[in-house]
Amino acid sequence: MKQFSLRSRVVGNPSSRAAARQMVAMCPANGRRGLALQWMAYRVVRAVPSLGLRPAGSWPLPISLESWAAIEARIRDARGPAAGAVLWHLPPADQPQVKFGALFLDPADLPHAFARVLLTQDVPRLAPRVAEGGRTGIRWPMRLGEFSHDGLSVELSTATPAGLHVPVHLGLRAVMDLCADIDDAFGVPERPADVPADWTPMHGDLAHWNLRRYRTGDIHLLDWEGSGWAPPHADLARFIMTAPNGRQLAGGLPKPLCPDLEEAALFWLDRGAKAAEGEVPAWVERKHADQAANLSDLLAAT
């Protein structure tokens, strides 16, 4: 089975143009500069896939090759044979539990399935049901299975479309509709005993950078590993406090929602402080605090 790896630059098998392009596309670029650089890299590896590429054997994985082989075998048993895998090793600074990911390709080098390997925690208990159009038509990956191996937790999900994708900025009505779609996707899960009675399921990182439009025109909501329980409207608060047009969004909020969003802002502030006690860099704590404080300021001005 062919394997490719991706870290801070494009690496892979120079014989596969499609695999090289997919490695570039796996990085969710944001901003004009980031999108322009990604587009340039995509064009370069399409023309000369051997440029700057290396096979996975020359790039150490974050786990042993024996562990990866065992994980790969279990995924093959669950999902069927795959022609190759693109290994992604860029754990987000504020998500140190995500050790690495693997995108499995079918014989045509198209996305087949995606596996996320978590190092320090179990796969989140909450998982969304299939997106069936809903209010927004936005889709998301579906969990296919989960298992543990050698102290690692592995989540297997459907893959998103091939090719480049760009972030999506939504207006307030669309964001509120998406939050309602997320509520519907979780249904009525069993509530843990330590969860407050008024808390509801959330995506956990609803932001424009996790909403991606693909060449097909479809929009997908990615990165559900932060899903869990939170005060009402926590996802809405998260989107507003991270959006470039957050002030405009906050200005259009219905007045009855503001008290709930104040509670949600405090939730995100507390969550950022707790995360910073672990492996998360100090700048991430400051980012969470600044974003939550910004939301409180926006709410006060409305």
Short mmCIF file of the C-alpha atoms (twelve columns), coordinates in Angstrom:
data_MODEL
# 
_entry.id   MODEL 
# 
loop_
_atom_site.group_PDB 
_atom_site.id 
_atom_site.type_symbol 
_atom_site.label_atom_id 
_atom_site.label_alt_id 
_atom_site.label_comp_id 
_atom_site.label_asym_id 
_atom_site.label_seq_id 
_atom_site.Cartn_x 
_atom_site.Cartn_y 
_atom_site.Cartn_z 
_atom_site.pdbx_PDB_model_num 
ATOM 1   C CA . MET A 1   0.000   0.000  0.000   1 
ATOM 2   C CA . LYS A 2   1.445   3.352  -1.017  1 
ATOM 3   C CA . GLN A 3   1.908   5.887  1.774   1 
ATOM 4   C CA . PHE A 4   2.726   9.570  1.678   1 
ATOM 5   C CA . SER A 5   3.344   11.985 4.508   1 
ATOM 6   C CA . LEU A 6   2.756   15.682 4.988   1 
ATOM 7   C CA . ARG A 7   4.191   17.896 7.681   1 
ATOM 8   C CA . SER A 8   5.310   21.486 7.404   1 
ATOM 9   C CA . ARG A 9   5.870   21.175 3.665   1 
ATOM 10  C CA . VAL A 10  4.663   18.919 0.878   1 
ATOM 11  C CA . VAL A 11  6.202   15.452 0.853   1 
ATOM 12  C CA . GLY A 12  5.086   12.305 -0.888  1 
ATOM 13  C CA . ASN A 13  5.432   9.905  -3.776  1 
ATOM 14  C CA . PRO A 14  6.541   11.778 -6.919  1 
ATOM 15  C CA . SER A 15  4.882   9.181  -9.165  1 
ATOM 16  C CA . SER A 16  1.363   10.250 -8.153  1 
ATOM 17  C CA . ARG A 17  0.251   13.722 -9.227  1 
ATOM 18  C CA . ALA A 18  -3.203  13.242 -7.713  1 
ATOM 19  C CA . ALA A 19  -1.753  12.233 -4.343  1 
ATOM 20  C CA . ALA A 20  0.654   15.181 -4.345  1 
ATOM 21  C CA . ARG A 21  -2.205  17.596 -5.088  1 
ATOM 22  C CA . GLN A 22  -4.348  16.057 -2.383  1 
ATOM 23  C CA . MET A 23  -1.564  16.536 0.155   1 
ATOM 24  C CA . VAL A 24  -1.516  20.256 -0.614  1 
ATOM 25  C CA . ALA A 25  -5.316  20.434 -0.476  1 
ATOM 26  C CA . MET A 26  -5.414  18.816 2.987   1 
ATOM 27  C CA . CYS A 27  -4.062  21.991 4.589   1 
ATOM 28  C CA . PRO A 28  -7.038  24.331 5.208   1 
ATOM 29  C CA . ALA A 29  -5.517  27.638 4.099   1 
ATOM 30  C CA . ASN A 30  -7.117  30.911 5.219   1 
ATOM 31  C CA . GLY A 31  -6.683  34.537 4.234   1 
ATOM 32  C CA . ARG A 32  -5.685  35.877 0.842   1 
ATOM 33  C CA . ARG A 33  -2.004  35.176 1.303   1 
ATOM 34  C CA . GLY A 34  -2.508  31.635 2.596   1 
ATOM 35  C CA . LEU A 35  -4.969  30.761 -0.161  1 
ATOM 36  C CA . ALA A 36  -2.663  32.228 -2.820  1 
ATOM 37  C CA . LEU A 37  0.335   30.255 -1.549  1 
ATOM 38  C CA . GLN A 38  -1.720  27.050 -1.426  1 
ATOM 39  C CA . TRP A 39  -2.983  27.600 -4.964  1 
ATOM 40  C CA . MET A 40  0.596   28.117 -6.174  1 
ATOM 41  C CA . ALA A 41  1.793   24.948 -4.426  1 
ATOM 42  C CA . TYR A 42  -1.144  23.030 -5.893  1 
ATOM 43  C CA . ARG A 43  -0.200  24.148 -9.414  1 
ATOM 44  C CA . VAL A 44  3.478   23.363 -8.842  1 
ATOM 45  C CA . VAL A 45  2.953   19.779 -7.662  1 
ATOM 46  C CA . ARG A 46  0.461   19.205 -10.465 1 
ATOM 47  C CA . ALA A 47  3.121   20.132 -12.991 1 
ATOM 48  C CA . VAL A 48  6.177   18.670 -11.203 1 
ATOM 49  C CA . PRO A 49  5.057   16.287 -8.429  1 
ATOM 50  C CA . SER A 50  8.652   15.279 -7.693  1 
ATOM 51  C CA . LEU A 51  9.559   18.828 -6.630  1 
ATOM 52  C CA . GLY A 52  10.153  18.791 -2.879  1 
ATOM 53  C CA . LEU A 53  8.487   15.401 -2.399  1 
ATOM 54  C CA . ARG A 54  9.774   12.519 -0.302  1 
ATOM 55  C CA . PRO A 55  8.344   9.090  0.537   1 
ATOM 56  C CA . ALA A 56  6.976   8.456  4.026   1 
ATOM 57  C CA . GLY A 57  9.843   6.113  4.845   1 
ATOM 58  C CA . SER A 58  12.209  9.093  5.104   1 
ATOM 59  C CA . TRP A 59  9.848   11.045 7.380   1 
ATOM 60  C CA . PRO A 60  9.387   9.565  10.881  1 
ATOM 61  C CA . LEU A 61  5.765   9.106  11.938  1 
ATOM 62  C CA . PRO A 62  4.618   10.309 15.379  1 
ATOM 63  C CA . ILE A 63  3.964   6.667  16.304  1 
ATOM 64  C CA . SER A 64  5.895   3.493  15.554  1 
ATOM 65  C CA . LEU A 65  5.543   1.940  12.124  1 
ATOM 66  C CA . GLU A 66  4.296   -1.234 13.824  1 
ATOM 67  C CA . SER A 67  1.465   0.676  15.487  1 
ATOM 68  C CA . TRP A 68  0.584   2.379  12.219  1 
ATOM 69  C CA . ALA A 69  0.534   -0.966 10.383  1 
ATOM 70  C CA . ALA A 70  -1.892  -2.356 12.959  1 
ATOM 71  C CA . ILE A 71  -4.128  0.717  12.726  1 
ATOM 72  C CA . GLU A 72  -4.026  0.595  8.936   1 
ATOM 73  C CA . ALA A 73  -5.039  -3.084 8.934   1 
ATOM 74  C CA . ARG A 74  -8.064  -2.378 11.138  1 
ATOM 75  C CA . ILE A 75  -9.131  0.497  8.900   1 
ATOM 76  C CA . ARG A 76  -8.787  -1.711 5.810   1 
ATOM 77  C CA . ASP A 77  -10.958 -4.342 7.487   1 
ATOM 78  C CA . ALA A 78  -13.611 -1.730 8.295   1 
ATOM 79  C CA . ARG A 79  -13.569 0.281  5.063   1 
ATOM 80  C CA . GLY A 80  -12.182 -2.068 2.441   1 
ATOM 81  C CA . PRO A 81  -8.923  -1.952 0.477   1 
ATOM 82  C CA . ALA A 82  -7.374  1.374  -0.405  1 
ATOM 83  C CA . ALA A 83  -4.661  2.188  -2.901  1 
ATOM 84  C CA . GLY A 84  -2.738  4.601  -0.691  1 
ATOM 85  C CA . ALA A 85  -2.786  6.927  2.281   1 
ATOM 86  C CA . VAL A 86  -1.716  10.535 2.775   1 
ATOM 87  C CA . LEU A 87  -0.373  10.973 6.308   1 
ATOM 88  C CA . TRP A 88  -0.956  14.403 7.813   1 
ATOM 89  C CA . HIS A 89  1.192   15.503 10.760  1 
ATOM 90  C CA . LEU A 90  0.368   19.088 11.607  1 
ATOM 91  C CA . PRO A 91  -1.369  18.984 15.007  1 
ATOM 92  C CA . PRO A 92  -3.052  22.358 15.654  1 
ATOM 93  C CA . ALA A 93  -1.424  24.338 18.439  1 
ATOM 94  C CA . ASP A 94  -4.697  24.534 20.361  1 
ATOM 95  C CA . GLN A 95  -5.559  20.858 19.771  1 
ATOM 96  C CA . PRO A 96  -2.502  18.921 20.968  1 
ATOM 97  C CA . GLN A 97  -4.626  15.802 21.405  1 
ATOM 98  C CA . VAL A 98  -4.764  15.404 17.612  1 
ATOM 99  C CA . LYS A 99  -1.543  13.538 16.886  1 
ATOM 100 C CA . PHE A 100 -1.980  13.033 13.162  1 
ATOM 101 C CA . GLY A 101 -4.460  12.154 10.445  1 
ATOM 102 C CA . ALA A 102 -4.478  9.821  7.468   1 
ATOM 103 C CA . LEU A 103 -6.477  10.299 4.292   1 
ATOM 104 C CA . PHE A 104 -7.022  6.997  2.488   1 
ATOM 105 C CA . LEU A 105 -7.174  7.129  -1.304  1 
ATOM 106 C CA . ASP A 106 -9.037  4.766  -3.608  1 
ATOM 107 C CA . PRO A 107 -7.409  3.228  -6.724  1 
ATOM 108 C CA . ALA A 108 -8.231  6.429  -8.643  1 
ATOM 109 C CA . ASP A 109 -6.387  8.496  -6.003  1 
ATOM 110 C CA . LEU A 110 -9.660  10.039 -4.789  1 
ATOM 111 C CA . PRO A 111 -10.483 10.436 -1.076  1 
ATOM 112 C CA . HIS A 112 -11.771 7.167  0.356   1 
ATOM 113 C CA . ALA A 113 -11.879 7.664  4.145   1 
ATOM 114 C CA . PHE A 114 -10.201 9.772  6.815   1 
ATOM 115 C CA . ALA A 115 -8.698  8.553  10.087  1 
ATOM 116 C CA . ARG A 116 -7.881  10.904 12.965  1 
ATOM 117 C CA . VAL A 117 -5.496  9.613  15.623  1 
ATOM 118 C CA . LEU A 118 -5.828  11.127 19.107  1 
ATOM 119 C CA . LEU A 119 -3.017  10.808 21.612  1 
ATOM 120 C CA . THR A 120 -4.283  12.141 24.936  1 
ATOM 121 C CA . GLN A 121 -8.023  11.554 24.943  1 
ATOM 122 C CA . ASP A 122 -10.778 9.267  23.729  1 
ATOM 123 C CA . VAL A 123 -12.761 9.938  20.568  1 
ATOM 124 C CA . PRO A 124 -15.534 12.417 21.493  1 
ATOM 125 C CA . ARG A 125 -18.721 10.644 22.562  1 
ATOM 126 C CA . LEU A 126 -20.931 12.989 20.602  1 
ATOM 127 C CA . ALA A 127 -21.095 12.437 16.851  1 
ATOM 128 C CA . PRO A 128 -23.467 14.120 14.381  1 
ATOM 129 C CA . ARG A 129 -25.949 12.209 12.303  1 
ATOM 130 C CA . VAL A 130 -25.939 12.474 8.523   1 
ATOM 131 C CA . ALA A 131 -26.630 15.917 7.104   1 
ATOM 132 C CA . GLU A 132 -29.831 15.616 5.067   1 
ATOM 133 C CA . GLY A 133 -30.087 19.079 3.565   1 
ATOM 134 C CA . GLY A 134 -31.449 20.816 6.646   1 
ATOM 135 C CA . ARG A 135 -31.877 24.559 6.582   1 
ATOM 136 C CA . THR A 136 -28.497 25.349 5.039   1 
ATOM 137 C CA . GLY A 137 -27.546 22.369 2.858   1 
ATOM 138 C CA . ILE A 138 -24.147 22.288 4.601   1 
ATOM 139 C CA . ARG A 139 -22.669 18.804 4.964   1 
ATOM 140 C CA . TRP A 140 -20.118 17.241 7.286   1 
ATOM 141 C CA . PRO A 141 -18.054 14.048 7.577   1 
ATOM 142 C CA . MET A 142 -19.840 11.079 9.130   1 
ATOM 143 C CA . ARG A 143 -18.195 8.859  11.729  1 
ATOM 144 C CA . LEU A 144 -17.774 5.334  10.392  1 
ATOM 145 C CA . GLY A 145 -16.204 3.791  13.466  1 
ATOM 146 C CA . GLU A 146 -13.765 4.175  16.321  1 
ATOM 147 C CA . PHE A 147 -11.277 1.960  18.122  1 
ATOM 148 C CA . SER A 148 -8.246  2.072  20.420  1 
ATOM 149 C CA . HIS A 149 -4.774  0.686  19.820  1 
ATOM 150 C CA . ASP A 150 -1.626  0.893  21.917  1 
ATOM 151 C CA . GLY A 151 -2.859  3.886  23.930  1 
ATOM 152 C CA . LEU A 152 -4.148  5.736  20.860  1 
ATOM 153 C CA . SER A 153 -7.758  6.510  19.991  1 
ATOM 154 C CA . VAL A 154 -8.663  6.335  16.313  1 
ATOM 155 C CA . GLU A 155 -11.748 7.818  14.663  1 
ATOM 156 C CA . LEU A 156 -12.637 6.775  11.112  1 
ATOM 157 C CA . SER A 157 -14.929 9.032  9.079   1 
ATOM 158 C CA . THR A 158 -16.048 9.695  5.540   1 
ATOM 159 C CA . ALA A 159 -13.743 11.840 3.423   1 
ATOM 160 C CA . THR A 160 -14.502 15.283 2.037   1 
ATOM 161 C CA . PRO A 161 -14.285 15.956 -1.732  1 
ATOM 162 C CA . ALA A 162 -10.948 16.089 -3.518  1 
ATOM 163 C CA . GLY A 163 -9.241  19.321 -4.475  1 
ATOM 164 C CA . LEU A 164 -8.766  22.785 -3.040  1 
ATOM 165 C CA . HIS A 165 -11.308 24.442 -0.785  1 
ATOM 166 C CA . VAL A 166 -11.833 27.932 0.605   1 
ATOM 167 C CA . PRO A 167 -13.287 29.265 3.876   1 
ATOM 168 C CA . VAL A 168 -16.912 30.391 3.946   1 
ATOM 169 C CA . HIS A 169 -18.191 33.516 5.672   1 
ATOM 170 C CA . LEU A 170 -21.859 33.385 6.668   1 
ATOM 171 C CA . GLY A 171 -24.358 36.053 7.585   1 
ATOM 172 C CA . LEU A 172 -26.173 35.953 10.918  1 
ATOM 173 C CA . ARG A 173 -29.302 34.233 9.611   1 
ATOM 174 C CA . ALA A 174 -27.258 31.499 7.936   1 
ATOM 175 C CA . VAL A 175 -25.124 30.987 11.081  1 
ATOM 176 C CA . MET A 176 -28.224 30.636 13.250  1 
ATOM 177 C CA . ASP A 177 -29.723 28.175 10.751  1 
ATOM 178 C CA . LEU A 178 -26.483 26.178 10.774  1 
ATOM 179 C CA . CYS A 179 -26.540 26.060 14.584  1 
ATOM 180 C CA . ALA A 180 -30.089 24.690 14.370  1 
ATOM 181 C CA . ASP A 181 -28.904 22.059 11.855  1 
ATOM 182 C CA . ILE A 182 -26.141 21.069 14.280  1 
ATOM 183 C CA . ASP A 183 -28.687 20.707 17.093  1 
ATOM 184 C CA . ASP A 184 -30.792 18.464 14.863  1 
ATOM 185 C CA . ALA A 185 -27.733 16.410 13.885  1 
ATOM 186 C CA . PHE A 186 -26.980 15.557 17.514  1 
ATOM 187 C CA . GLY A 187 -30.580 14.669 18.304  1 
ATOM 188 C CA . VAL A 188 -31.189 13.970 21.996  1 
ATOM 189 C CA . PRO A 189 -28.053 12.166 23.228  1 
ATOM 190 C CA . GLU A 190 -27.717 10.709 26.696  1 
ATOM 191 C CA . ARG A 191 -26.656 13.451 29.081  1 
ATOM 192 C CA . PRO A 192 -23.707 12.635 31.396  1 
ATOM 193 C CA . ALA A 193 -24.456 13.061 35.089  1 
ATOM 194 C CA . ASP A 194 -21.971 15.917 35.505  1 
ATOM 195 C CA . VAL A 195 -23.401 18.047 32.666  1 
ATOM 196 C CA . PRO A 196 -25.682 20.946 33.734  1 
ATOM 197 C CA . ALA A 197 -29.333 20.451 32.833  1 
ATOM 198 C CA . ASP A 198 -29.487 23.488 30.518  1 
ATOM 199 C CA . TRP A 199 -26.356 22.649 28.495  1 
ATOM 200 C CA . THR A 200 -26.720 21.387 24.933  1 
ATOM 201 C CA . PRO A 201 -24.484 19.534 22.429  1 
ATOM 202 C CA . MET A 202 -22.136 21.689 20.355  1 
ATOM 203 C CA . HIS A 203 -19.765 21.341 17.415  1 
ATOM 204 C CA . GLY A 204 -17.016 22.886 19.528  1 
ATOM 205 C CA . ASP A 205 -15.137 24.931 16.930  1 
ATOM 206 C CA . LEU A 206 -17.729 26.571 14.710  1 
ATOM 207 C CA . ALA A 207 -15.693 29.167 12.816  1 
ATOM 208 C CA . HIS A 208 -15.307 30.318 9.230   1 
ATOM 209 C CA . TRP A 209 -12.037 28.418 8.828   1 
ATOM 210 C CA . ASN A 210 -13.865 25.108 9.463   1 
ATOM 211 C CA . LEU A 211 -16.524 25.878 6.846   1 
ATOM 212 C CA . ARG A 212 -15.016 24.969 3.468   1 
ATOM 213 C CA . ARG A 213 -16.424 25.324 -0.034  1 
ATOM 214 C CA . TYR A 214 -15.134 22.730 -2.506  1 
ATOM 215 C CA . ARG A 215 -14.948 22.826 -6.287  1 
ATOM 216 C CA . THR A 216 -18.262 20.982 -6.467  1 
ATOM 217 C CA . GLY A 217 -19.903 23.976 -4.768  1 
ATOM 218 C CA . ASP A 218 -20.690 21.898 -1.682  1 
ATOM 219 C CA . ILE A 219 -19.926 23.397 1.733   1 
ATOM 220 C CA . HIS A 220 -18.632 21.083 4.463   1 
ATOM 221 C CA . LEU A 221 -18.266 21.740 8.190   1 
ATOM 222 C CA . LEU A 222 -15.037 20.113 9.386   1 
ATOM 223 C CA . ASP A 223 -13.222 19.341 12.660  1 
ATOM 224 C CA . TRP A 224 -15.812 17.877 15.028  1 
ATOM 225 C CA . GLU A 225 -13.207 16.614 17.502  1 
ATOM 226 C CA . GLY A 226 -14.145 19.431 19.913  1 
ATOM 227 C CA . SER A 227 -17.771 18.335 20.118  1 
ATOM 228 C CA . GLY A 228 -19.231 18.170 23.590  1 
ATOM 229 C CA . TRP A 229 -21.629 19.910 25.961  1 
ATOM 230 C CA . ALA A 230 -21.819 23.649 26.548  1 
ATOM 231 C CA . PRO A 231 -24.174 26.470 27.538  1 
ATOM 232 C CA . PRO A 232 -26.915 27.266 25.008  1 
ATOM 233 C CA . HIS A 233 -25.732 28.984 21.820  1 
ATOM 234 C CA . ALA A 234 -22.049 28.235 22.475  1 
ATOM 235 C CA . ASP A 235 -21.493 27.482 18.776  1 
ATOM 236 C CA . LEU A 236 -23.121 30.761 17.772  1 
ATOM 237 C CA . ALA A 237 -20.919 32.619 20.255  1 
ATOM 238 C CA . ARG A 238 -17.823 30.868 18.931  1 
ATOM 239 C CA . PHE A 239 -18.618 31.842 15.354  1 
ATOM 240 C CA . ILE A 240 -19.269 35.495 16.196  1 
ATOM 241 C CA . MET A 241 -16.183 35.900 18.373  1 
ATOM 242 C CA . THR A 242 -13.876 34.495 15.675  1 
ATOM 243 C CA . ALA A 243 -15.508 36.041 12.595  1 
ATOM 244 C CA . PRO A 244 -13.855 38.989 10.807  1 
ATOM 245 C CA . ASN A 245 -17.337 40.544 10.622  1 
ATOM 246 C CA . GLY A 246 -18.131 39.691 14.253  1 
ATOM 247 C CA . ARG A 247 -19.238 43.220 15.118  1 
ATOM 248 C CA . GLN A 248 -21.743 43.233 12.279  1 
ATOM 249 C CA . LEU A 249 -23.054 39.807 13.288  1 
ATOM 250 C CA . ALA A 250 -23.392 40.802 16.951  1 
ATOM 251 C CA . GLY A 251 -25.243 43.980 15.981  1 
ATOM 252 C CA . GLY A 252 -28.012 41.935 14.389  1 
ATOM 253 C CA . LEU A 253 -28.573 39.546 17.309  1 
ATOM 254 C CA . PRO A 254 -32.071 39.296 18.809  1 
ATOM 255 C CA . LYS A 255 -32.012 40.875 22.276  1 
ATOM 256 C CA . PRO A 256 -33.349 37.748 24.066  1 
ATOM 257 C CA . LEU A 257 -30.238 35.809 22.962  1 
ATOM 258 C CA . CYS A 258 -27.692 38.169 24.536  1 
ATOM 259 C CA . PRO A 259 -27.800 36.748 28.116  1 
ATOM 260 C CA . ASP A 260 -27.147 33.229 26.808  1 
ATOM 261 C CA . LEU A 261 -24.285 34.491 24.667  1 
ATOM 262 C CA . GLU A 262 -22.735 36.246 27.671  1 
ATOM 263 C CA . GLU A 263 -22.730 32.890 29.481  1 
ATOM 264 C CA . ALA A 264 -21.249 31.248 26.392  1 
ATOM 265 C CA . ALA A 265 -18.478 33.878 26.241  1 
ATOM 266 C CA . LEU A 266 -17.547 33.060 29.841  1 
ATOM 267 C CA . PHE A 267 -17.563 29.372 28.917  1 
ATOM 268 C CA . TRP A 268 -15.059 29.936 26.114  1 
ATOM 269 C CA . LEU A 269 -12.889 32.116 28.331  1 
ATOM 270 C CA . ASP A 270 -12.795 29.398 31.001  1 
ATOM 271 C CA . ARG A 271 -12.167 26.690 28.414  1 
ATOM 272 C CA . GLY A 272 -9.214  28.563 26.987  1 
ATOM 273 C CA . ALA A 273 -7.689  29.023 30.444  1 
ATOM 274 C CA . LYS A 274 -8.059  25.320 31.246  1 
ATOM 275 C CA . ALA A 275 -6.574  24.291 27.905  1 
ATOM 276 C CA . ALA A 276 -3.548  26.477 28.555  1 
ATOM 277 C CA . GLU A 277 -2.789  24.492 31.715  1 
ATOM 278 C CA . GLY A 278 -1.817  21.550 29.498  1 
ATOM 279 C CA . GLU A 279 0.300   21.413 26.370  1 
ATOM 280 C CA . VAL A 280 -1.287  24.435 24.717  1 
ATOM 281 C CA . PRO A 281 1.039   27.437 24.147  1 
ATOM 282 C CA . ALA A 282 0.411   30.630 26.104  1 
ATOM 283 C CA . TRP A 283 -0.561  32.524 22.940  1 
ATOM 284 C CA . VAL A 284 -3.556  30.200 22.533  1 
ATOM 285 C CA . GLU A 285 -4.796  31.135 26.024  1 
ATOM 286 C CA . ARG A 286 -4.440  34.814 25.104  1 
ATOM 287 C CA . LYS A 287 -6.285  34.230 21.828  1 
ATOM 288 C CA . HIS A 288 -9.218  32.553 23.602  1 
ATOM 289 C CA . ALA A 289 -9.332  35.310 26.222  1 
ATOM 290 C CA . ASP A 290 -9.184  38.075 23.609  1 
ATOM 291 C CA . GLN A 291 -11.911 36.466 21.517  1 
ATOM 292 C CA . ALA A 292 -14.213 35.931 24.495  1 
ATOM 293 C CA . ALA A 293 -13.600 39.459 25.749  1 
ATOM 294 C CA . ASN A 294 -14.281 40.782 22.269  1 
ATOM 295 C CA . LEU A 295 -17.625 39.007 22.218  1 
ATOM 296 C CA . SER A 296 -18.555 40.472 25.604  1 
ATOM 297 C CA . ASP A 297 -17.692 43.945 24.295  1 
ATOM 298 C CA . LEU A 298 -19.773 43.376 21.184  1 
ATOM 299 C CA . LEU A 299 -22.751 42.221 23.248  1 
ATOM 300 C CA . ALA A 300 -22.442 45.217 25.551  1 
ATOM 301 C CA . ALA A 301 -22.551 47.536 22.557  1 
ATOM 302 C CA . THR A 302 -25.735 46.003 21.140  1 
# 
